[in-house]
Amino acid sequence: MKVAIVAGTRPEVIKMAPVHAALKAHSRFEPVWVSTEQQGELNRQALLDLGVTPDVRLAPPSPERSVGGRFAQIMDRLDDAFARIDPDMVLVQGDTSSTGAGAMAGFARRIPVGHVEAGLRTFDLDRPFPEEAWRCVVGQLAAVHFAPTQAAADNLKRAGVAPDRIHITGNTGIDTVRLMGDRITPAPLTDGLRRILVTLHRRENWETGLEGVLQALIALRDRLPDVEIVFVAHANPLLKERVWAYLGDQPRIRIIGPLDYPVFIAQLKSATLVLSDSGGVQEEAPVFGAPVLVLRESTERMEAVEAGVARLVGVDPDAILREATALMTNEPQRMEMVRAVSPFGDGHASARIARIMEGVLIPERDDLQIRAAV
């Protein structure tokens, strides 16, 4: 059974590489990795780090095009690729433009679509934009939904997805984090300073929250003399320029990156506290016992907040300073978050997905059972 795996960003590669491996190990599946090249160099480096060689590389979307224009380019190129590959199923992951375009291109050709990391919702189409919309679209189109948690499965049921199409698997990103984490040593600390690791890349924070977060980081550095703040810069050149202009000459604040995935994991393992607007980091950091302050007004991963491994603080400078200071000066309080159990998986999600797909895709007749439902 030929399965087209669509990916074009670093998070997609991280979360689909173990699925690719699980399907490849199964004699009845032929996984075909289709790289949309949505994130260019970040995507290529992640493929290299995780040992994945794409079977099909598409021309990258034009950076000067709008969000909609890039989406249209990806979808058009995927439509051509699916015509050549003729897969029995299309697998997409998460909430990127590649995800939405892959699901729509597959559906339009009446190819069953499987959605890995299905059911995440903020219920606010502006936060995150456009990712929340892509999730909702794929939630309507997919024939099989691989939900990472019970809460995600419940979101799908409330949206009218039939329960027999929903499978709770855990998050495949945890599979990769556990595998890589076992091989990687923590990054060395600078002069014995405790490390606060910061990532910031969400589009909504570029527009309104960035300066407030940067102000809070300088104030936090001034308040905590035994702390170094490491800011992992995003690849976007305009965002990097703004961060460097604000923090570039600040003592005990280092700007690094963008980082290869193994190097980032080493930084994460060395962190006492993490401040981030990244969904992936909300999943990854608790694996290494690093509490997360979420720099967003809402999150589609409320399981982390409810489990006690993350706190939602938004981008108000006073709130960031207050919460970060509390955790860095009250070790018993911080340790409560360190000891909490991450809700996102046990490292075996990809194997579960392969077993589920075997039950869904292996037909009694020559034609696929699932095609009748599309």
C-alpha positions, 0 to 999 in steps of 0.5 A: 500500500503506497502512502504519500507522506507530505511534509515541508517544515521542520516540525513536520519532519520531526513529527513524521520521521518516526511515522515514516520509519514505522511504515517502512518497517511494515512489509505491506506499506510503501511510504513515499516522502513528498517534500514541499520545501515550505521552509527551505533550509530548515526543512532540509536540515531537519531531513538530514538530522533525522536521516530522511531522504525525500522521494519527491522534492517539489519546487519551493513556494515563492517567498514573495507571494502572500499566504494564500499565494504560497498555499495555492502553489503548494497545492498545485504542485502536490496535485501534480505529484499525487497524479504521478505517485497515485498513492493509496493514502495521503498522510499530513501532519499538524497545521501548516500550509503544506498540511492544508494543501496536502489534504485538499489536493488528496481529497480532490483526487478522492485519495483518503487523507490521514491527519497526524496530530488531529483535533488541536483547536484554540477556537480562534481563527486569528490565533494562530493564523492561519494554522487554526483554519488549516486544522479545521479544514483538514478536520473536515476532509480527513478520513482517519484522524490520529489524535494525540490526546483525549482532549483532541479527540473530543474536539473532533467529536464535537465537530461532528467527526464519527468516533470510529474515524478517530484514534488516540495515539499520543504525539509522534513528536515525543517519539523523536524527542525521546529517541534524540534526547537519549543520544544528546548531552545538555549544552554546557552552561555559561560560567555556571549561570542558570539558563532561560531558553526563549523561542518566539516565532508566531505571526501574531507575536511579530505584529503586537507582542514582540517588543513587550516580550523583549522588554520583559527579558531585559527586566528579567536579566536585571532582576536575576543576576545568576541567569543567562537568557538564550534567545533562539532566533527564527529564520525570518530575516525581519524578525531576526533584525528586530530581535538583534536591534533590541537585544544584540548588545545586552549582557547575559543575553545571547542570540543564537540560531536558527539551530539544527534540531539536535543542537536545539534539544541540547539547549532544551536539556540544559534549560532551567526554564523555557519561554516560548510561543511554540506548540512543539516546545510545549510538547518537547520541554516537559520530556526533559523536565523544563517548565514552560511559560507559554507566550500566547493568549491561547494555546491548542495544547491546554493539556500541558497547562492542565497537567501542570507542565506549562503556564499560559502567560501571554505577552504582557511584560509584567505578567512574563516578568512576574511568572518567570521571576516566581519560578526562578526564585522559588525552587519548590514551585518550579519543581512542582512543574518539573515533576508533573507528567507530560500528557503528550505521549510515551514515545510509541505513537508512530507504531500505533499509527502503523498498526491502525493504518494496517487495520484501516487500509489492508483490504478484504478485496483488491480495492481499499475499504476506506475509499468507499467513505471518501 
